Amino acid sequence: MGLVSLIGLSLASCSDDDDAPMVPENVSEPTTENVFPEGLPSNAAGATFTTNEKGQVTKIEDGSSNITFEYGSFTPSRAHNFTVLMKERDTISPNSGLDIYMEINQQGFVSYAYEVYLDGESEPDEWWFEYNTDGQLTRLKRSEGGDDFKITYANGDITKVSQDQEDGDHREYTISYTNTEYKNVVANKGCVMLFDDFFQIDMDEMGIAYYAGLLGKATKNLPMGYTEISKEGDNSYTYEETYHWILNSDNLPTKFWSDSDSYGITFSWK
């Protein structure tokens, strides 16, 4: 994954109700400006981004795969109005990859996705997404594994994530925004949002779509760790994780890592 300890930052947030305008009801076309008021990072975890004149991401490259986004009308299923198509291709084996068709809601975010694999053998996967009135993701359901994530917010921040699987396993994650290193909250000025790494919300192939402005808005503050309580069959356990950050002179994050993954994730900004 990819901070010096900074105390008591008071910065405008991407999901601050006082500063961030509500998305008009008639907005349905996704743009990065809707999610990144400070602008996209120029590099995130090795990925770079190309946008069009509308501020829509058209390509993401990370060295191992190329991801392209097309905007228009697509009809793999007549039951849905797909207006975004995300194609992921392996740079070494371009015939290996997947296509994800997305239906967009009035906030400009994906509400339903239909994933098709190019191998011709794997069954298609489906995804369902729900958001609150501030445009933040509150629920994710997946056909693969029967995952059902329910996400609770308070004052613009995710406080709890509940995960249920079709095999009956249940996990709950309580998110913290302070720790021994950060006595006060640190504003999420760059609106970074790594669903899996930050909040244990397993997005798989869909996670990268956040950078295209398709998965809702980020938390008001940067997460500083979590406590997990899991139940698997007759067994249960508790686990704690602490996060660390480095910020640049503009208070934008340049590196994130956790106690269990010291390698971390890096960010660059224009």
Secondary structure by P-SEA (a helix, b strand, c coil): ccccccccccccccccccccccccccccccccccccccccccccccbbbbbcccccccccccccbbbbbbbccccccccccccbbbbbbbcccccccbbbbbbbcccccccbbbbbbccccccbbbbbbbbcccccccbbbbcccbbbbbbbbccccccbbbbbcccbbbbbbbbbcccccccbbbbccccccccccccccccccccccccccccccccccccccbbbbbbcccccbbbbbbbbbcccccccccccccccccbbbbbbcc
